[in-house]
Amino acid sequence: CPSDLQSRVSHFCTELYYEMMKIAVIGQSLFGQEVYKELRKDGHTIVGVFTIPDKDGKADPLGENLTGTGTQYKATGAELNVLPFCSQFIPMEVIDHPKHEPVFDLLSLAHRTLIHGDRKGGFTVFWADDGLDTGPILLQRECDVDPNDTVNTIYKRFLFPEGVKGTVEAVRLIAEGKAPRITQPQEGATYECIQKKDNSKIDWNQSAEALHNWIRGNDKVPGAWAEVDGQKVTFYGSSLVDNSPTNGQPLEIPGASQPGIVTKAGLVLFGNDSKALLVKNLQFEDGKMIAAAQYFNSGSSAAVELTEEEKTFAVWQSILTNVTEIEDSTDFFKSGAASMDVVRLVEEVKLRASGCQLQNEDVYMNTTFQDFIQMCVRKLRGEDGEEELVVDYVSKNINNMTIKMPHQLFINGEFVDADGGKTYKTINPTDGTAICDVSLAQISDVDRAVAAAKEAFEEGEWGRMNPRDRGRLIYRLADLMEEHQEELATIEAIDSGAVYTLALKTHVGMSIQTFRYFAGWCDKIQVRHMPEILPFSLLRVCAIVIPWNYPLMMLAWKTAACLAAGNTVVLKPAQVTPLTALKFAELAARAGLPKGVVNILPGSGALVGQRLSDHPDVRKLGFTGSTEIGKHIMKSCAVSNVKKVSLELGGKSPLIIFGDCDMDKAVRMGMSSVFFNKGENCIAAGRLFVEDTIHDQFVKRVVEEVKKMKIGDPLDRSTDHGPQNHKAHLDKLVEYCQTGIKEGATLVCGSKQVQRPGFFFEPTLFTDVQDHMYIAKEESFGPVMIISKFKSGDVDDVLRRANATEYGLASGVFTRDISKALYVSEKLNAGTVFVNTYNKTDVASPFGGFKQSGFGKDLGEKNCCFSFIHIF
């Protein structure tokens, strides 16, 4: 058997390099379990797995108890002891039995690193001695430490995965006879653990950063504490904040430079430098943990009456084996449970009820059996009273309603200020006035958002959620968008200049349809390659950068498919139109999408877009915008980590109108092909080719229709044509038309800014446009109709002219001759060809272009199945 032969050869080659050893694994459960697996893969024999019973007599479920002189241990004949993160006391008879063994020291190092505010952390594998981690150094590894890292985040991101690899590598070095013994400097060796409750009292006479470091360095064990209201209170979940909330209830803390503030986000504390930090959870002397935001109303929740089936839900008895009978008052931690038992409890609950997605914090905050079971049942019933979403709205009474607009960044389920409190003004194009200040994301904000998206997928419930449950949440989001459709359309009108009726039907209406369409695909995604169904994996963190012409719809086209596939997203809206994206973020949170799944970062493309292109944890970037920027993004994505890219770029879509067309329809649809959404339309007909037999009649009819168009306030229901999106674009259109005039094209009407407040531009018509002219080749992205004449009957020549462009996004043809329509459709080089219509898109139909109009598709089944997954 070839595979068996390959296996034998591989095993033989391994033995040439390694001395296969008999190994005893002694230490912590989950970490030791992974080391155990890897050592077996390397060909070593694991003769025993051992642990030390804790002080309450509860055995570690991973292995046999190692007690006394270790008689059972010695009988195994171990040649090497491997102690993966073992913090218990090991009898010296065991230490000295085979030969000195490596010790993996994790938590004490991580705590010290955070307490001192170090920017670098790591771990060391030691040769053991009677101080365990004071022996010679065998191997070391380091990592970067972020300002808001905790022991938990470092452990998950680095210490656990890299620690397993490092421990196994240390064994390989020993097996090869290459393991070094580097004597530790006296000041570097660890002789006494600083993690004692008596040593972790908070000294308030420090800066906010020092306080933050002290709290996070002592989180979860032993816990940084201070006296509050006459009792010891322990602080957990610290993070630095730039702009502290001022709305809340003051809390006097003895020794602090100023009172803390209990807010909806948590407890705000202040250093002696007047800067702030935020603490999420508090624990009292009796072991009860609460959300810091609930300090003044803790203990107010009523008990839930349990069904008989719900009473059997508990799994404590299998974990607390030293407790004879579990009662309502049984305390998980006072019964001997440790941090690894918390992990086991959370995972066992998930196995028994997938709908009950617990976090470790839930156990710490519900330590008695009664509190724990009540919390679980509330979650299962959907009555868990999730943390209230805090939104600092900008409200306006407009369009016969009150619109409420978030204006901050949305990161990890919260609206937050940008790093440094940076903001900019978003402008109403109708009158040129500022709508509100919007947070301006910085590079550090991008990194936070990507980290949140990554954690939401890897550690949160989203990455493990049943696809049907995922679809249910997306359907709920679509329902909320529909409930708020008038508000969304109003925000879109004042932020982008879109006519309200169009915004309601298309900008918002199609966005709702898109989310509903992709919600239905969640549990049906397959990669079919007949006769097989191929395996695939998710891309995890995806970045999306969208343009300003359809702010909400472009968000929906890309985000809905990304979420349906099961990925998480960091989205940068156009800097000039951020408001509907931020309102969408609010609705996504209210729909129940877990924290970190959707993150919204208003900001500049040069800063935010570039960082998303470069970020190593982003695995897909979807972009809609100019060809020039698309090329730059593609290069950055390739250089950074060869991330997957989809690009929907510029266009110069040709529309061919033959003499045998339905003239009324051709005029109506020809107008729409150019002037729809003020011409700010990626598939707009950039050039109309009109057959010479009807050219003059067509132009006359168009001019008549243009004169009927009402230019004005987009919120006025009778308005046909609103303002251009922003001032720079208006100026570009004026310059574009001046170029056409200078080149000799005939200006029939328009080309000027409308003399009124705001960024209004006259609908414009050019005729006699020759192929060499700038306006014949380049996109205006505005209400400018470019008409060129072609000779009657010369179909192939007009096709040549229509295809003589570097773009290939869309195209169209008007004719009553079906054979001609099919022939022209086949020959046009464009992603979409409209026949006797224009601007007709559907959520089930793939959308995208060729050539310098980009690659990759939005909408349709294939977008969901291929654009946001990795196929093996």
N, C-alpha and C positions, 0 to 999 in steps of 0.2 A: 504493500500500500504506500503510494508516494508520500501521503501526508504523515503516515507513521514513520517512514524513513526520515523525512524532514525533521520530525520531532526528535528522533533519536540522535541525528547529527547535531541538532541545536543543543541538546542536553550534553552531548559529548564535548562540543566546543566550549560550553559553559564550564565544564569540569576542568578543562585545560587552563582556564584563567583563575578559577576560584577553588578554594578549599571548602567543600561542602561541609557544613557544621551542624551539630546538634544544638539547637537554640531554645532557651527558656525565655518567654516573653512575660515581663512583670510590669504591671502598670495600669493606666487608665483605660476604660472600656473602649470607647469608639476609636480613639487614636490608636490604642494597642491593636484593635481589630484590623485597622487598615495596614499597620506595619506587619501584622501577622500574615495578611494576604500577600503582600509584596515579597516578604521573605520566602514564602512558599513558592512564589513564581520564580524566584532566583534559584530554586532547587535545594534550599536548606530544609532540614528536618526540624519541625517544631515539636519538641518533646514534652512541652507543657506550657500552659498559660496560667499565671498565678496573680494574685492580688492580696492586699492586706485588708482585713475587715476594718471598717471604720469604728469610731468610738462608741457607736450605738449598737454594734454587733451585726449590722446589716451587710451581707456579703455582696461583693461585686458580681453581677451575673455573668461577666465575661469568663472568669476562671475560678480555679480552686483557691481556697484560703491558704495563705503562706504564713504559718504561725510557728511559734516556738523555735526549735532548731531546724525546721524545714526538712523533716525526715522524708515526707512525700516528695519534696522537691529534689532532694539528693538522689533519690532512686531513679530519677529520669536520666542521669548521666549527662547533664547539660555541659557542653564545652564552652558556651558563651551565654551570658545573660544580656538581654536587651531590655532596657527600662524606658519605654516610650512615655515621656511625661509622667514620671512616677514621683509623687510628692509625699508618699507615706514613708514611715520608718521601715527600713529593710534590715533584718538581722545580719550582723557582720558575718555569721557563719555562711549565709547565702552570698553576701558580697564577695567573700574570699574563696568560695568553693571552686569555680572553674578558673577563671582568670579575670582581670579587671574588665569591666564592661562599660559601654557608653551609656550616658544618662542624657536624656533630652529635657532641657530646662525651658519651660514655656512661660507660664503665667507671671512668675516673679519678675522676669525680664520685661514683659509687656507692661506690667503695672509701673515699674520704675521708669521705663521709657516715657510713658504718658505723664507721670507725675512731674518729671523734669522738663517736659515740653520738648523732648528731643525730636529732631526732624528725621532721624534714622533709627530703626529698630532692627531686631533680628533674633536669632537663637543660636545656642551653642550646644554641641554634643561633647560631653565630657567623658573622660575615663573616671570611673567612680572611685571615691575613697570614703573615709568615715564621715565626711561632710557632704557626701553625695555630689554636690556641684562645685566642690573646691579642688577637684583633681585636675590633671593636665587636660588641655583642650585638644580635641580630636578634629573638630570641623565646625565652621561658623558660616552663617548666611545672614544677609541684611536686606531690609526693605525700606521704602520711604514711608513716613508717617504723616498723615494729613492732620490739619488743625482740629478737626472734629472726629478723628478716629477714636474708637473705644477699644477695650480689650476684645470685645466680641467681634468687631469688624476686622481688626488685625488678625484675630484667630481664624476667622472664616476665609479671609482673603489670602493670608500668607502663612501664618504659623501652622495651621492644620495641613494644607496640601503640601507646602514646601517642607514642613517638619517631617512628614512621612517620607518624602523623597530623601531628605538629609539623613534620617536615621538608617534607612536602607543603604544609602551610599556609604555611611560609616561602617556598616557591617561588611560591605564589599571591600572597603579598604583593609579591614582587619583580615578578611579571608585571603586577600592578595599579599598580606604582609607589608602593606604600604601605609598603615595608619600612623600618623604622627602623634607625638606626645609633647605638646607645647605647654610649658609651665606657665600658670597664670601669675600675673603680677599680684602682689599681696593686696593692693587696693582694689583689684578687680574681682577678687573671689567673693562669693556669697557665704557668709557664715551665719547670718541670722535674718530671718524673714522680717521685712518691715510691715507686712500686712497683718497688723494686729489692731483690733478695734480701738484700744486705748491710744494707739499712735495715729489714728486717722481723723481726729477732731480737726475741724476747719479753723484756720487762722484767718480771720476776715480782713486783717490789715495787709492785703495784697492786691495786686492788680486783678482785673477780671480774667485775664488770660491765665494767671497763676491759679486762681480759684477754680477755673474750668479744668485746668490740668490736674489739680488735686482731686477734684470730684471724679473725673473720668478715669484717673489712674487707680482709684480705689473702688471702682464700679466693676463687678457686683460684690466682690469680697475685698476687704471687710466692710466697705461702705463708708464714705465720708459723712461725718455727722456734725450736728451743732444743736445747741439747746434752743428750742422754740416753744413758747408758751409753757415753760416749765418742764418739758420732757425732751428726751433725745430724739431727734428726727434725722433720718439718714436720707441723703440726696442721691438720686440716680438720673441718668439720661441727660447729661449736660451738653450744651452746644453754645458756641459764641454767636452773638447776634450783633448786627451793625446798628440797627435802629430799634431800640427797645419800645414795646407798646406802652402807652401811658394810660390806657383805659383798663382799669382793674381795681382790685381792693388791696390796700396796703397791708403788709405783714411785718410787724416789728421783729427784728432778729437781733438779740443782744450781741454787741461787738461789731456789727456790720456798719459800714460807713453811711448807709441810708437804708430805709425800709425796703423790703422786697415788694413786688407787685404780683398778686395772683391774677392772672389773665386767662382768657380762653385758651391760649396756647400753652400755658404752664406757669411756673413761678419764675419771674424775672428777678435776678440778683445783681448786685452792683459791687465792683471792686473799688479800691481807694482811688482809682484813676477815673471814676465815674462812668467807665465803660460797663457793658452789660453782658450777662450770660443767661441762658434759659435752661431751667431744670424741668424735666418732664414728669418724674415720679418721686414720691416721698414714702418713707416707711417709718412707722411708729415703733415704740419700744415693745409693743405686744406682737410685733411681726406683721401687722396689717400694712399692706402697701396700697396707695391710692394714686390716681392721677393728680399731679400737683394743681391742676386747674380746679380740682374738686375739694381743695383744702377746707374751704368754709362751709361746704355742704356734704361732707363725707358721711356715709352711713344712712343716707336718706332713701335708698331704694327699697321697694317692697319685695317681699319674698314671692317666688313663683311657685304655684301649686304644681307638683310634678305628677305625671302619669306613672303607672306601674312600670311601663316599658322604659321610661326615662330614668327611673330609680336604679335600673340595672346597668346604667351606662358607665358607671365609675370603673376605673382600672387601678385604683390605689392599692388594693390588697395584693396584687401581683408584684408591686414595686416595694411596698412597705412590708416585707416579709417578717420583720421583727415585731410587728404590731398584731396582736391577737385578733382584735375586732376594730374595724373602721367605724367611728361614730361621727355624727355631724360636727362635733367640736374638734375632731382629730386635726392637728396641724401638720402639714406635709413636711415642713423643715424641722420642727421640733421633734418629729418622729424619726429623724435621722436622714432625711433626703438631702442629697447634694445636687450640684449643678448638672451633673450627668443624668440624674434622675429626672430633672426638669425636661431635658431633651427627650428622654425615653417616654415620659408621660405625654408630651405634646405629640410625638409621633404615633404612639399607640391610640390616642384619641382620634387622630386623623385616619388611621386604619379602620377604626370602628365606625366612624361617621365622617365621610369625606366633606360633608357640608359644614362641619365644625372646624374651621381653619384657625387654629390657635397659634399664638406667638409665645415665646418664653416669658414675656412680660405678663401674660395673662395668669400664669401660675404664680409668679411673685406677688401679684396683686390680689390673688384669691387663695390664701394659704390654708384655710380650713376646708374640710371636705364639703361642708354645706355651701360655702361661698363658691367653691370651684364648680360643683355640680350645677348650681343655679346659673353661673356664668355660661357654662357649656350649653345648657338647655335654652337660655335666652338667645345664644348665637344660632342654635339649630332652628329656633322658631322665628328668627329674624327680628328679635326684640332686644338686641344687645345695646341699642342706643349708642351708635358709633359717635366718636368724637366730633363735636360740632365743627363744621367748616367755617373758618373765620375769613370773612371777605370785607375788605375796606372799599366799599363801592364809591364810585362817582355817579351820582343820580342826576337825571335831567328830565324835566317835564316837557315832552315833545311828541308830536304826532298823535296827540290825544291819549297819551299814556305816560307812565313814569318808567324810564329805562334805567337799569342798575348795572353799571359797568365795572368789572374788576380792572385794575390798572397795574398790578404788580406781576412779577414773574410767578410762574406756577411750577414749583419743584417739589417732588415727593409728596404730593397731596396737599400742599400748603401754598397760599399766596404769600410771597416774601419779597422784600426789597432786594434790589441788585447790590452786589458787593460795592461798598463805599457809598451806598445810597444814591447812585447815579440815576438820573431821569432825563427824559426829553419830552417835548410837546408833540402830540399828534394833532393834526390840523384838519378842520372841516373844509373840504374844497368848495363848498357852496358859498362861503363868505370869507374864507381865509383866516378865520379865528381859531384859537386853540380849543380843543375839546377838553383835554385834561393832560396832566403829566403822567407819563408811562415809565415804568422802571426800565433802565437800559442795561441789558445783560453784559457781564464781563466774562473773561476767559475762566475765571474761578467759578462763576455761576454755571458755565457749560460743564465743567468738570463735576460739579455737584449734581447736576441734572443727569448726566450720563451715569454717574455712580448710583444714583437713585434708581434709574431705569434698569441697570444691571442687577442691583440687589433685588428689585421687584420681581425680576425673572428668575434669578438663581435661588433666592432665599424666601421669597414671598409666595403667596398662594397662586398668583397668575400663571407661573410656569408649570404648576402641577394641576391647574384647574381642568375639570372635564370640559371638552369643547362645547357641549350643549349648555353648560353653565356660563361659559364665556359668551356664547351667542345670546343667552338670555339677558346678560348685562348690556350687550350692544343694542339689543332690541329696546331695552329700557332707556338707554341713552337716546335712541331715535325718537322714542315717545316724548321724552323731556324736551328735545329740540322742537318737536311739533307743538308742544304746549307753549313754548316760548318763541314760536316762529315770527310773530309780529314784532316782538322785541328785538330778535336777531336781525330781522330785515331792516328795522329802523336804525340799529347800530351800524349795519352795513352801509346804509344810505348816507349817514352823516360822516362815516369814516372813509368811504371809498368813492362817494359821489354817485353810486348806482341809483337809478330810478327805483323808488320804493316798490312799485308793482312788479318790476322785473326782479328785484332782490327777493321779494316774497315768493315768486313762482320759481325762479331759476337758482339764484344764489343760495337760498335757504331750502327751497322745495326739493331741488335735486340732491342737496346734501343729506336731507332726511332719507330720501329714497336710497342713496348710496349706502348709508349705515344699515338700513333694513335689508338691502340686498346681500351685503357681506355677512350680516349676522346669520343669515340662512346658510351660508357656506361653512360656518365654523366646524360642524361635525361631518362634513362631506368632502374635505380636502383629500384628494388622492393624486398621485403621479402615475398616470397610466402610460405604459409603453408596451403595447400589446405583444404577447399575451400576459405580460407581467404588470403588477402594481409595484412600483419602485419604492424603496425606503427613503425617507427624507428627515432632515432635522430643521429646527427653527434657526433663524438668524440672531435671535435674542434682542440686542439693542439696535434699533434703526433710527436714523436721523432723517428728517424731512425739512426741506427748505422750499417755501412757497412764495408765489408772486403776489402783487397787489391788485390785480384786475378782478379776480374772483376769490377774495380772501377766505371765505368759509367753504366754498365749493372745492377749491384746490386742496384745502385741509382734508375735506371728507374723502375725496378721490384717493388720496394716498393713505391717510390714517386708518380708514375703515378696513382696508385690505390687510394692512399691517397688524392691526389688533385681531382681526378675524383669524389670521394664521397663528396668533398666540405670542407675537413679539411685543416688546415695549417700545416706546417712541419718545424721542426728544425732537420737538418741532420749533423751527424758527419762522414766525410769520414775517411778512414784509415789514420793514421798519415803519413805513408810512400807513400801514393798515393793521394794527395789532389787536383791535378791540373785540372783534367777533371770535378770534382764536382764544382770547382770555375768557370770554363768556362761555365758549365751548368747554374750556377747562373746568369751569365751575359746574356745568351741567354733567360732565363726565364724573366728577367727584360725587355729585348728588345721585347719580345713577348707580353708584356703588363700585366703580372701577377701583381696584386697590391702589394704594399710594405707590407712586413711582412708575405706574404703567404709562401715564400721559404726563409729559412735562412740556411747558410752553415758555419760550425764551425770546421776547421781543429784543431786537438789537440790530447792530450793523452786520452786513454780510461779511465785511472785511475781518471782523473780529469773531462773531458767533459762527457764521457760516464756515469760515476758515478753520476754526477749532474743531467743529463737527467733522469736517473733511479729514482733518489730521488725527482725530482721536483714535487711539488703538483699540478701544472697547466698542466702537461703533462698527458694525459689520455690514450695514447697507445704508446708502444715502440716496434718497429720491429727491430730485430737483426739478423745478419748473421755473424757467426764466430765460435770460438771453443766451445766445450761443457762445458769446465771448466768456461769460462767467461759467457756463457749463463746461467748456474746455478746461478752464482753470481748476474747477472742482474735480473733474475726471483725473487730471494729473495729480492733484493732491491726494485723492483716494488711492491712486496706484502707488505713489511713493510711500504713503503712511503704512498701510497694511493690506494693500490690494483688496480693499473693501468692494462689495458689490455696488453697482451704480445703475440708476435709471435716470434718463435725462429727457425732458420735454422742453425743447428749446424754441428758437425763433421760427418764423414762417413767412412765406410770400406766396400765399395760396392762390392759384389761378382759378378763375371762373370763366368758362367758355359758354357764350350765349349764341346759339345758332338762329338763323333767320326763320326757321320753322317752329320756334318755341311758342308757348302760350305767353303772349306779351304781358298781359296783366300780372300773371304769376312771376314772370321773369323780372319785371320791374319791382314788384313787392319783395320778392326774395333777394333780388340784387341789392336793394336798399338795406335789407336786414343783414346781408352778408358783410356789409361794410360798416353800417352805423349801429348795429346791435351792441349794447353795453358801451356806447360812445366810441366804438371802434377799438376799445381796449379788450381785444378778443384774440386769443392765440391763433384761432383758425379763420380769422377774418379774411375775406377775399382781398388780397393785397393788390391784385391786378385783374381787371375784367377785360376779356377779349370778346368784342362784339362784332358779329358778321356785318360787313359793309352795307348789306341790303336793308338792315333795320337800325343801323348805328344812330343816325340823326333822330329817328323817332324815339329810340330808347333814351338818348340823352335828354330830349325834350321832356319826356315823361318823368324822368328822374328829377330834373330841375323843378318841375311842378310839385312833386312830392316833397322835395327838400324845403320848399317855401312854406309848406303846411306844417312842418315840424315845430313843435313848441319847445323852446329852450328855456329852462328855468329850474326852480327848486325841485330837487328829486323827491321830496315828500309830497309834492302836489300831484294828485292822482291823474291830472291831465297832462303832465309833463312827458314829452317824448325823449328829450335829450338833456342829460344832467351835466355837471361840470367834469372836466378831466380830473384824474386822480390827485395830482399834486402839481405844484408850480413848475418844477424842473421839467416835467413831462410836457406841460403846456408850452414852455419856451422851446422845447425840442420840436414840437409840431409846427410852430411858427417858422422856425429855421428850415425845417423839412420842406415846407411849402415855398419858401423863398428860393430854395435850391431848384425846385421844379420850374418856377417861373424863369429863373436865370438860364436854365438849360433849354428853354423854348417850348415847354409844354403849354397848352392853352388852359388858362384858369377860367372856368365857367362861373364858379361861385365860391365864396368862403375864403379860407386861408388866414383869417385874423381872429384875434382874441375878442370875445364879446365885451362891449363896454359896460360892465356891471361888476360888482364885487364878486370875488371868487375866481375860479379857474376855468371859465367857460370858453369854448372854441367853436367857431362856426363850422357846421358840416360843409365839407369842401369837395369840389368836383374838378378833376383835370381830364382833358381829352388830348388827342394827338400826341400821346406819350410814346416815344420811340424806345426800342429795346435797349439802347446804350445808356439811356438816362438813369441817373441815380434813383429817382422815384420809381422807376420800372423794376429796379433790382432790390432795393432795400425796403424793409418793413417800416411803416409809419407808426403802427400800433395806436392809431387814432382814427377819427371820422373823416378819412380822406379817400375818396373813390378815384382810382386810377383806371382810365379807359383807353384801351388800344383797339384799333380797327384791324380786322383781317379779311382777306378776299373771300368772296362767296365760293363755297365748294372746296376750298383748300384745307381739308381736315388735317392732313399730315403736317402741313407747315405750321398751323396754329398749335398743334401738339408739340412740335419741336420748340416753338417759342415758349409755350407754357412750361415745358420741362427744363428749359435753359436757366435753371436756378439751382443754387446750392441747398435749397430747402425742399422739404417734402412732407409737410405736416397734413395738409388737407387740399381739396380741390373740388370743383363742381362742374356740371354740364347741364344746360337747358336745351332740350330738343323734343319734338314729338316722335321722332324716328327712333324706335327702340333698338334697332340694329346699330345705328350710329352711337346711341348712348352707351351700349355695351362695348363697342369698339373703343370709344374714347376712354371709358372707365378703365379698360384693361391697359391702355397705353400711358395713362397719367401716372407719374411717379410720386405717389402720395399715400400716406397711411389711411386716409379716408377720402372717398369720392362720393359727393352728394349728387344725386340725379333728380333734376326738377324740384329741388328743395335746397335748403342750406341750414346750418346750425342745428341739425337734428341729431342729438346724441342721446344715448340710453345707457343706464348703469350696467346693463348686461352685455353691452357691445364694447370690445377692447378699443382703446384710444391711444394713438401714438404715431410717430412719424419716422421718416427715413432721412438719410444723408445728414446735413447739419441741423436738421430739426430734432435730432436725438435718436435714442433707442430705448426699448423697454415700453411696456404698456401700462396705462391706467385702466381701471374698470374691467368688467368681464371676469369669467371664471379663471382664465389663465393668469391674470394679474394676482389673484388670490393664491393660486396653486404654485406659481413659479417665481414671481417677483420677490416674495418675502419668505422663501424657504431655501434650504440647501439640499439638492438632490444628490444621493449617493450614486 
